[in-house]
Amino acid sequence: MDCHKIQDFLSRQKSVTSWELTRVNRVEHQRYLTMGEMESQRSVESENVYVRLYMERKENGKTVLGESGVSLNPGDDFREHIKASMEMASLVANQPFPLPGPGGTYLHVETRDYEAASNPFRTLDSINHEIRTACEEDIALSSAEIFVRESHLYFINSMGLDLRDKKTRIFVDFVLLTGESEKNEVESHGFKNVRFLRDLTIGEMVKEYARFARESLVARTPPTGTFDVVFSHEALDTFFNYFKGQAQGAAKHQGWSHFEQGKSIAESRGDCLTLSSDPTLPGGLLSGSFDANGLPLVKVEVISDGIFQQRMVNARYAAYLNLTPTGGFTNVVVKAGARSFDDFLQPEPVMHVLTFSTLEPNAVTGAFSGEIRMGYMVKNGLSQPIKGGSVSGVMKKALEEIYFSRETVRRGSYFGPMGIKVCGLKIAGS
């Protein structure tokens, strides 16, 4: 798709006062396995152009900003799509904000695995072999999907900004089966997203999830009651989303943020939370040098020892709130605590939850509830596998007594404690 023609067309629209154009070219190599054997393999190339246009106008003596976006695919009549987007923008009346121009300082962030990009089929073979080798006799690889993707991003705007980025992503999704018969058969589902092959370690993960499958055969529903709960594994991917939401500029502008600069986010008799946004995290899925508006991304300590320090604001909310722009929220980095993970399993009883069907804290209230897919009840010196039932609570109350392990782990866009212990959570079970 010829971006120069689109740029020229936008520049000739007198009512369009500014615009952004993002083109993404992707090449993805995909392999599908069924019962351990390759079912199919394909390579998919795609190109997508996203145009965001802005139209300032006077309305009741005040300047307002009309805005709209359109996604273009090869073969589309971009002129007709942009004209339709302009009609939509004329119905919108937002508060104006300036787009960034050239001159910013952009950090160099490595987001491309050169070996995987250069030899995608060798990478597929390597991952395929590692998965199959990790499966033991009593474990069947029901299915697996292995994707190796390279993306090239090109960004320009009406202010003269011209940016480029290259990224790789390796994704594996697998389902393991075990059991003596169809009536007594359980599955264990795992997935992993990484930038670099060196971070995948899929063989270790398959062996661990095989153990989960075996233990699911004897897992029980946890008892109902109030327990100390240790979160690890998949739970870490979303546990801190409430703090991300509360720290965003949109939350402040729209009036639903409870965080105030220089003030405590909650009283705590446990560990105090220190949380940062870090776009430079090696292998982080949200690592990068610029955000969706082309703003340079910077590392920001958002919360320090339980005190809210700085709000994350993109171009829009930096203007609305009269704050220095930081770019959008990127990878979550959480400071480790002083206690070891093993210490978290005392005093008994304590519940250790590894995977949930879903666990997504509400960004406004902080309320969370997740159905347990795999965990353990540690009691009387024994560790009983559990599944079913749910854990629920509210983040502000959870912070009253929370502890972070000194051991750390990196997962997707998270780097921080390997385990998080929250005291006094409600369990709905048997």
Backbone torsions as a table, in degrees:
resi	resn	phi	psi	omega
1	MET	NA	130.7	-174.9
2	ASP	-83.1	101.3	-178.6
3	CYS	-68.4	-26.9	179.6
4	HIS	-66.5	-37.1	176.5
5	LYS	-66.3	-40.6	177.9
6	ILE	-64.6	-44.3	178.6
7	GLN	-59.5	-44.1	179.8
8	ASP	-63.7	-40.9	179.5
9	PHE	-64.7	-43.7	178.5
10	LEU	-62.0	-39.9	-177.2
11	SER	-66.8	-23.0	-179.5
12	ARG	-91.1	-1.1	177.4
13	GLN	-89.7	105.3	-173.2
14	LYS	-61.8	-29.8	-178.1
15	SER	-80.3	-14.5	178.3
16	VAL	-86.5	112.2	-175.3
17	THR	-89.7	-23.7	176.0
18	SER	-160.7	162.7	-177.7
19	TRP	-159.2	162.2	173.9
20	GLU	-131.6	143.1	178.6
21	LEU	-133.8	126.6	178.1
22	THR	-124.9	122.8	175.1
23	ARG	-112.1	132.3	179.0
24	VAL	-124.7	120.4	173.3
25	ASN	-106.2	127.9	-177.7
26	ARG	-125.4	142.0	168.9
27	VAL	-125.6	119.1	-177.8
28	GLU	-124.2	126.8	177.3
29	HIS	-103.2	123.4	-170.3
30	GLN	-121.6	135.9	174.8
31	ARG	-129.2	134.6	-178.8
32	TYR	-119.0	129.3	179.1
33	LEU	-114.6	141.4	174.1
34	THR	-131.3	124.7	-177.0
35	MET	50.0	43.2	174.0
36	GLY	83.4	-10.2	-178.1
37	GLU	-108.4	149.4	-179.7
38	MET	-70.2	122.6	178.8
39	GLU	-90.1	-41.4	179.8
40	SER	-161.7	163.6	177.2
41	GLN	-149.0	140.6	179.7
42	ARG	-154.5	160.8	174.0
43	SER	-120.0	132.4	-176.0
44	VAL	-123.0	125.1	175.1
45	GLU	-108.5	138.4	179.5
46	SER	-142.5	152.9	175.6
47	GLU	-136.8	132.2	-180.0
48	ASN	-138.7	135.9	176.6
49	VAL	-119.5	127.2	178.4
50	TYR	-113.5	125.6	179.7
51	VAL	-114.0	129.6	174.4
52	ARG	-116.5	121.6	-178.8
53	LEU	-119.8	150.2	-174.7
54	TYR	-128.9	138.0	-177.5
55	MET	-134.7	104.1	177.1
56	GLU	-80.0	143.5	178.0
57	ARG	-155.5	165.2	176.0
58	LYS	-92.8	134.5	177.9
59	GLU	-142.0	116.0	-176.6
60	ASN	55.3	41.2	177.2
61	GLY	76.7	6.5	-178.2
62	LYS	-123.3	144.1	177.8
63	THR	-79.9	126.4	177.3
64	VAL	-124.5	163.2	-176.9
65	LEU	-118.5	115.3	170.3
66	GLY	-87.3	139.4	-179.2
67	GLU	-149.9	150.9	-179.8
68	SER	-161.7	158.7	179.4
69	GLY	-129.2	153.3	178.7
70	VAL	-141.9	138.5	177.9
71	SER	-102.8	128.2	-176.1
72	LEU	-115.1	138.5	176.3
73	ASN	-115.3	157.3	177.8
74	PRO	-53.3	135.0	-179.1
75	GLY	94.7	-15.0	178.1
76	ASP	-69.4	148.2	170.1
77	ASP	-82.2	94.4	-172.9
78	PHE	-64.0	-28.5	-179.6
79	ARG	-63.0	-46.3	-179.4
80	GLU	-66.7	-39.8	179.1
81	HIS	-65.5	-40.3	180.0
82	ILE	-69.4	-38.9	177.2
83	LYS	-61.8	-40.6	177.9
84	ALA	-65.5	-37.6	178.2
85	SER	-66.2	-35.8	177.6
86	MET	-64.7	-37.2	177.3
87	GLU	-64.6	-40.2	177.4
88	MET	-64.8	-41.8	-179.0
89	ALA	-62.9	-31.8	-178.8
90	SER	-67.2	-14.5	179.8
91	LEU	-94.6	-5.1	-176.6
92	VAL	-103.1	141.8	180.0
93	ALA	-136.3	80.1	178.8
94	ASN	-97.5	169.8	175.9
95	GLN	-74.2	131.4	-178.3
96	PRO	-66.0	156.3	171.9
97	PHE	-153.5	152.1	-178.5
98	PRO	-86.2	146.7	173.1
99	LEU	-87.1	149.2	178.7
100	PRO	-71.1	151.6	176.5
101	GLY	-118.6	-173.1	-179.8
102	PRO	-64.7	162.6	175.5
103	GLY	109.9	-7.6	179.4
104	GLY	-75.0	162.1	178.0
105	THR	-98.6	116.5	-177.1
106	TYR	-108.2	126.9	178.7
107	LEU	-73.3	146.2	173.2
108	HIS	-84.1	119.9	-178.6
109	VAL	-125.5	124.3	-179.5
110	GLU	-83.3	114.5	-177.4
111	THR	-126.9	11.7	-175.6
112	ARG	-124.7	126.7	174.0
113	ASP	-88.7	103.5	-173.7
114	TYR	-64.1	-38.2	-179.6
115	GLU	-66.8	-45.7	179.7
116	ALA	-63.9	-39.1	-180.0
117	ALA	-69.0	-36.7	-177.4
118	SER	-78.9	-31.7	-176.8
119	ASN	-130.6	65.7	-174.7
120	PRO	-63.1	-35.4	-177.5
121	PHE	-74.6	-33.1	173.3
122	ARG	-64.1	-37.9	177.4
123	THR	-64.6	-43.4	177.3
124	LEU	-60.2	-43.7	179.5
125	ASP	-62.1	-42.8	-178.7
126	SER	-62.2	-45.5	179.9
127	ILE	-66.1	-44.2	178.9
128	ASN	-55.6	-47.5	-179.1
129	HIS	-63.9	-41.2	-178.1
130	GLU	-65.3	-39.6	179.2
131	ILE	-64.6	-49.1	-176.6
132	ARG	-65.3	-37.9	179.2
133	THR	-65.5	-33.1	-177.3
134	ALA	-75.5	-20.1	-179.0
135	CYS	-78.8	125.2	-179.5
136	GLU	-92.8	177.1	-170.6
137	GLU	-58.7	-35.8	-176.4
138	ASP	-88.5	4.2	-177.7
139	ILE	-117.6	125.8	176.8
140	ALA	-104.0	134.3	174.3
141	LEU	-83.9	94.2	-176.3
142	SER	-62.2	-47.5	179.5
143	SER	-159.7	158.2	175.3
144	ALA	-156.2	145.4	174.0
145	GLU	-124.4	129.5	-179.2
146	ILE	-125.5	120.3	-178.8
147	PHE	-122.0	135.7	172.0
148	VAL	-122.8	116.6	-173.6
149	ARG	-122.7	141.2	169.6
150	GLU	-123.1	131.9	-179.1
151	SER	-121.5	136.1	173.6
152	HIS	-114.4	122.0	-177.1
153	LEU	-112.3	134.3	178.7
154	TYR	-126.7	123.3	-176.3
155	PHE	-127.0	130.5	172.9
156	ILE	-137.9	156.0	172.8
157	ASN	-140.0	174.9	-175.7
158	SER	-70.7	-9.8	178.8
159	MET	-88.2	-3.1	179.4
160	GLY	99.3	6.7	178.6
161	LEU	-73.0	136.1	-178.3
162	ASP	-140.7	107.6	-172.9
163	LEU	-130.4	150.6	177.8
164	ARG	-137.6	152.6	179.8
165	ASP	-154.1	147.4	175.6
166	LYS	-127.5	134.3	-178.3
167	LYS	-140.1	150.2	170.2
168	THR	-117.1	156.0	174.1
169	ARG	-146.3	132.2	178.1
170	ILE	-117.0	123.4	-174.8
171	PHE	-125.2	132.4	176.3
172	VAL	-130.3	131.5	176.1
173	ASP	-128.9	128.3	-176.8
174	PHE	-141.2	155.2	176.4
175	VAL	-129.5	124.7	178.2
176	LEU	-106.9	146.1	178.5
177	LEU	-124.4	143.4	172.5
178	THR	-151.4	160.1	-179.4
179	GLY	140.7	157.5	-176.8
180	GLU	-78.7	-25.2	-179.1
181	SER	-155.3	172.3	179.2
182	GLU	-61.8	-30.0	-179.4
183	LYS	-76.4	-21.7	-179.4
184	ASN	-125.5	57.3	-176.2
185	GLU	-123.6	136.7	178.5
186	VAL	-129.7	159.1	178.5
187	GLU	-123.0	157.5	176.9
188	SER	-131.9	122.7	-174.7
189	HIS	-109.4	128.2	177.6
190	GLY	-135.1	156.7	176.3
191	PHE	-151.7	155.9	-179.7
192	LYS	-150.9	137.3	179.8
193	ASN	-120.7	124.4	178.5
194	VAL	-140.8	162.2	173.5
195	ARG	-86.8	-38.5	-173.0
196	PHE	-118.9	142.2	-179.6
197	LEU	-59.9	-34.0	-178.3
198	ARG	-62.1	-22.1	-179.3
199	ASP	-91.2	-3.6	-173.0
200	LEU	-73.9	-47.0	-179.1
201	THR	38.4	51.0	-172.0
202	ILE	-70.6	-28.7	178.9
203	GLY	-62.1	-43.7	177.7
204	GLU	-61.5	-39.9	-178.5
205	MET	-68.0	-41.9	179.2
206	VAL	-61.4	-42.3	178.4
207	LYS	-63.1	-39.8	179.4
208	GLU	-66.6	-43.4	-178.5
209	TYR	-73.4	-22.0	171.4
210	ALA	-66.5	-39.4	176.1
211	ARG	-63.2	-40.7	177.4
212	PHE	-59.1	-41.8	-178.6
213	ALA	-63.1	-45.5	179.5
214	ARG	-61.2	-43.4	-176.8
215	GLU	-72.1	-23.3	176.9
216	SER	-65.4	-24.2	178.5
217	LEU	-63.4	-27.8	-178.5
218	VAL	-115.7	9.3	-177.7
219	ALA	-70.0	146.6	178.3
220	ARG	-118.6	162.4	173.2
221	THR	-72.3	133.2	-179.2
222	PRO	-67.7	157.2	177.9
223	PRO	-73.8	155.0	174.2
224	THR	-77.4	140.4	178.7
225	GLY	158.3	-168.1	178.0
226	THR	-111.1	125.0	-175.1
227	PHE	-139.1	156.8	165.8
228	ASP	-76.0	135.8	-174.6
229	VAL	-124.9	132.7	174.9
230	VAL	-104.7	125.7	178.0
231	PHE	-102.9	138.2	174.1
232	SER	-153.4	-176.4	176.6
233	HIS	55.9	-129.5	-173.4
234	GLU	-61.4	-26.7	-179.1
235	ALA	-60.4	-27.3	-177.4
236	LEU	-70.3	-23.2	-175.4
237	ASP	-63.8	-30.6	-175.4
238	THR	-122.9	-5.8	-173.5
239	PHE	-55.1	-36.7	-174.1
240	PHE	-97.1	11.3	-178.1
241	ASN	-63.5	-28.7	177.0
242	TYR	-60.9	-43.3	-177.7
243	PHE	-69.4	-35.5	175.1
244	LYS	-61.5	-46.7	-179.1
245	GLY	-63.1	-44.5	-178.8
246	GLN	-66.0	-28.9	-176.7
247	ALA	-86.0	-6.7	-177.7
248	GLN	-75.8	152.5	177.2
249	GLY	-61.5	-36.0	-179.9
250	ALA	-59.3	-39.1	-179.1
251	ALA	-62.6	-40.8	178.9
252	LYS	-69.4	-46.5	-177.1
253	HIS	-64.3	-37.2	-177.7
254	GLN	-87.7	-3.6	171.2
255	GLY	85.3	16.9	-179.4
256	TRP	-114.6	9.5	175.8
257	SER	-83.7	133.7	176.4
258	HIS	-92.8	-5.5	-175.5
259	PHE	-89.0	133.8	175.5
260	GLU	-124.6	135.8	-175.5
261	GLN	-58.3	132.2	178.4
262	GLY	83.0	1.6	-178.4
263	LYS	-116.0	155.5	-178.9
264	SER	-68.4	140.9	177.9
265	ILE	-83.0	-19.7	178.0
266	ALA	-175.0	151.8	173.1
267	GLU	-77.3	137.8	-177.1
268	SER	-141.8	137.2	172.0
269	ARG	-106.7	9.6	175.5
270	GLY	-110.4	-140.1	176.9
271	ASP	-80.1	145.5	175.2
272	CYS	-92.1	139.5	-175.8
273	LEU	-77.6	130.9	167.9
274	THR	-122.9	119.1	-171.9
275	LEU	-134.3	133.7	-179.4
276	SER	-126.1	159.3	168.4
277	SER	-105.7	121.3	-173.6
278	ASP	-130.3	104.8	-179.8
279	PRO	-78.6	-6.0	-176.8
280	THR	-98.8	1.7	-176.2
281	LEU	-57.5	119.7	-178.8
282	PRO	-57.2	123.7	178.6
283	GLY	78.5	0.1	-179.8
284	GLY	-65.3	136.8	-178.4
285	LEU	-67.4	-22.0	178.2
286	LEU	-107.1	16.5	175.6
287	SER	-71.9	145.8	179.4
288	GLY	174.0	171.4	-177.7
289	SER	-100.4	-16.6	179.5
290	PHE	-148.7	158.8	-178.1
291	ASP	-98.8	-168.5	-173.6
292	ALA	-65.2	-22.2	176.6
293	ASN	-96.2	2.4	-178.3
294	GLY	84.5	8.7	177.9
295	LEU	-72.5	140.2	173.8
296	PRO	-61.7	134.1	176.9
297	LEU	-87.8	141.3	-179.3
298	VAL	-132.8	154.6	175.5
299	LYS	-78.7	132.4	-176.8
300	VAL	-133.8	130.4	170.2
301	GLU	-85.2	106.6	-173.2
302	VAL	-81.4	-43.0	179.3
303	ILE	-129.9	130.4	179.9
304	SER	-125.3	117.4	-178.9
305	ASP	47.9	44.1	176.4
306	GLY	82.9	0.5	-179.7
307	ILE	-106.4	128.1	179.6
308	PHE	-71.8	125.3	-173.0
309	GLN	-104.1	-52.3	-171.1
310	GLN	-149.8	141.2	-179.2
311	ARG	-90.1	142.8	176.9
312	MET	-87.2	119.6	-175.0
313	VAL	-133.2	131.5	173.3
314	ASN	-84.6	-170.8	-176.0
315	ALA	-58.7	-42.5	-177.5
316	ARG	-62.8	-55.2	-172.5
317	TYR	-78.8	-19.9	170.8
318	ALA	-63.1	-41.2	178.2
319	ALA	-71.4	-43.1	-177.9
320	TYR	-63.7	-37.2	-174.5
321	LEU	-102.4	1.1	-179.4
322	ASN	56.6	50.2	179.8
323	LEU	-120.8	159.8	175.3
324	THR	-70.7	127.5	-177.7
325	PRO	-67.9	142.0	178.8
326	THR	-118.0	-12.6	-166.9
327	GLY	83.4	172.6	-177.9
328	GLY	-70.8	168.6	179.0
329	PHE	-68.2	135.3	-179.1
330	THR	-114.6	-133.9	-179.1
331	ASN	-66.8	141.3	177.3
332	VAL	-88.5	123.2	175.4
333	VAL	-118.1	123.9	-176.8
334	VAL	-117.8	133.0	-180.0
335	LYS	-68.9	136.3	179.5
336	ALA	-72.7	160.9	178.0
337	GLY	-98.9	-165.4	-175.9
338	ALA	-99.1	-21.2	-174.0
339	ARG	-90.8	150.0	178.6
340	SER	-79.8	158.9	178.6
341	PHE	-60.4	-39.9	-179.7
342	ASP	-61.1	-33.1	178.7
343	ASP	-63.3	-26.9	-177.6
344	PHE	-67.0	-19.3	-177.3
345	LEU	-87.1	10.9	174.7
346	GLN	-131.9	150.3	-7.2
347	PRO	-75.6	154.2	178.0
348	GLU	-81.8	156.2	-3.6
349	PRO	-79.9	150.6	176.0
350	VAL	-143.1	146.5	-178.8
351	MET	-108.1	130.4	178.9
352	HIS	-112.1	114.8	-177.5
353	VAL	-111.1	127.8	-177.4
354	LEU	-103.7	-42.3	-177.8
355	THR	-135.4	146.4	178.1
356	PHE	-123.9	158.1	169.0
357	SER	-64.0	-48.1	171.1
358	THR	-152.4	147.8	172.1
359	LEU	-146.8	100.2	-176.6
360	GLU	-134.0	96.9	178.6
361	PRO	-58.9	140.3	177.9
362	ASN	-67.1	128.0	-175.0
363	ALA	-66.6	-23.7	-177.4
364	VAL	-91.4	-51.2	-173.8
365	THR	-94.4	-23.4	-175.4
366	GLY	81.5	2.1	178.7
367	ALA	-68.9	141.1	177.7
368	PHE	-142.1	151.3	176.6
369	SER	-155.7	131.8	-179.0
370	GLY	-139.9	135.9	176.3
371	GLU	-78.2	129.9	-175.9
372	ILE	-76.5	124.2	176.0
373	ARG	-98.5	-33.0	177.3
374	MET	-156.1	133.5	178.1
375	GLY	-169.8	-170.5	-178.8
376	TYR	-141.4	141.6	169.3
377	MET	-101.8	114.8	-179.2
378	VAL	-96.9	114.0	-174.9
379	LYS	-156.1	137.7	178.5
380	ASN	55.0	37.3	177.6
381	GLY	76.8	2.4	-179.2
382	LEU	-113.3	154.5	178.6
383	SER	-119.6	100.7	-176.3
384	GLN	-93.2	121.8	176.1
385	PRO	-59.9	140.9	178.8
386	ILE	-133.6	153.0	171.1
387	LYS	-157.6	155.2	-173.9
388	GLY	87.8	174.1	-174.4
389	GLY	71.4	-178.0	-176.9
390	SER	-148.0	157.1	174.4
391	VAL	-111.2	135.7	179.0
392	SER	-142.1	156.4	179.6
393	GLY	178.7	-170.9	177.3
394	VAL	-131.0	133.9	-172.2
395	MET	-57.8	-42.7	-177.6
396	LYS	-61.5	-41.1	178.3
397	LYS	-71.8	-35.8	178.9
398	ALA	-60.5	-33.3	-179.3
399	LEU	-70.0	-12.9	-179.1
400	GLU	-62.8	-33.3	173.9
401	GLU	-148.0	91.8	-178.3
402	ILE	-132.0	146.1	-178.6
403	TYR	-134.9	144.0	-179.7
404	PHE	-115.7	132.5	-177.7
405	SER	-69.3	155.4	176.7
406	ARG	-79.1	-23.4	174.1
407	GLU	-74.6	141.7	-176.9
408	THR	-119.6	165.5	-179.6
409	VAL	-149.1	153.4	174.5
410	ARG	-116.6	126.6	-179.0
411	ARG	-137.9	113.0	174.8
412	GLY	56.3	-106.6	179.3
413	SER	-108.9	23.9	-179.5
414	TYR	-124.5	135.3	169.5
415	PHE	-137.3	122.0	-177.9
416	GLY	174.1	-158.7	-177.1
417	PRO	-54.5	140.5	177.4
418	MET	-69.9	-28.0	179.2
419	GLY	-139.2	148.6	178.2
420	ILE	-129.0	124.2	179.6
421	LYS	-106.2	124.5	177.6
422	VAL	-117.0	125.7	-176.1
423	CYS	-91.1	139.0	172.3
424	GLY	74.2	47.5	177.2
425	LEU	-97.4	154.2	-179.5
426	LYS	-85.4	131.7	175.7
427	ILE	-115.8	125.8	174.1
428	ALA	-104.6	112.0	-176.0
429	GLY	-140.2	-134.9	-177.5
430	SER	-79.8	NA	NA
